[in-house]
């Protein structure tokens, strides 16, 4: 496509507002900026879309949001699963323009005669997943860019099972979005008109309470919590996890929960962190300072949309950050050892996650399944289990700090994961052990499993100092890293199985 032609098209389109046109005129002498904003359309991919905020077809703005939603509306109306009266639940996190994008998406759906249930303030992504099924919706939308820097936002689509759309539905939706070639093909409606037609609705408060009840039901030893003196430091990193995590911990009886005050309230600028990602050690800086002050046993951090959780545990007077795989195997062992899993119990993880999970499930006689990278494939398996009755879902996780311990949602849930992690910490503390002690006992029982990360450049030129091991593992925010996994009985000789996979962030 000719970027200059597209630029002029936006400037002359009567459907584009004056403020957007002023922004575009301000870059009239900056050819490279015009090219970057208009050399392509922001892609709607298999998980939705994510991009830098700003005016232009290669930016995220109300027009690209409207286009995506019109394509989704066209797909919904053509779907055999849709029945008149079925709605779409829409939630958002703390990011710039999230409330505005939520409104725009709702009004496009309403203009197409589709009812919407809009949350009145920010909510975690897993709550949206729960709401889709709870409200009997045909689909769901969440406005979020997960743990990306503040200049980004995004748009994720869920289907009627509460999971992100797998193949071939994702491709069909993409096809409908790509058919929208002109603003005249997009419908919208004034808010008051949508309300008058009962198309625009605020999601009822029962969704929040129902979600929390399901989160609390994930606990296996609730009686030990009220008597525990476990000290917890929590940071939502300015995101959507604050209310849910604190409510779940408080209602289950944890008495000593300290929230990082500078990071407690929602703020899409993320002023206290360079990168709001709980996989990054730097994101824990303030939380670890508070933990040292309070002599905390465990530190929990959730990302902006509260679907990922990072953990640091006290050991010998210091705090050690756990990797996503380490937290995953701790959860696997705790859940299987403290419950009576049925004969068809199944744990699911992804092809880039640790092989140690298989060793644990084998010990308990539980089936282990691997799926492609991306939590939507775990959600797809839960749907299959429900339909066939051949398997019972116990736990799903991926190395990128995402966990799900129940079937109430079909996406990773940092709120339930935080609760169960703290419960496990309380359980082991009662035995005089930290979570790190428990992890070491797992290595003794199942063999040492180790993983690390190597970027594309490092693979070409050999492993460099940027490589990080277990307690220092972190996602590199630049480039497109590939994951280098050493698994099996690796030990320090670094023998074992080697896998290279792209990570679809």
Secondary structure, DSSP 8 states (H G I E B T S, - for coil): --HHHHHHHHHH-TTS-HHHHHHHHTTTT-HHHHHHHHSS----BTTBEEEEBSSSTTSBSHHHHHHHHHHHHHHHHH-TT--TT-EEEEEE-SSTTHHHHHHHHHHHHHHTT-EEEE-SS---HHHHHHHHHHTT-SEEEEE--TTS-TTEEEEEEEETTSSB--TTHHHHHHHHHHT--SGGG-----HHHHHHTT-EEE--THHHHHHHHHHHTT-S-GGGTTT---EEEEE-TTSTTHHHHHHHHHHHT--EEEE-GGGSS--TT-TT-SS--TTSGGGGHHHHHHHHHHT-SEEEEE-TTSS-EEEEEEETTEEEE--HHHHHHHHHHHHHHTS---TTEEEEEETTS-THHHHHHHHTT-EEEEE-SSHHHHHHHHHHHHHH-S-EEEEEEETTTEEE-SSS-SS--HHHHHHHHHHHHHHHHHTT--HHHHHHHHHHHH---EEEEE-HHHHHH---TT-B-GGG----SSS--EEEEEESS-TTTT-SEEEEEE---
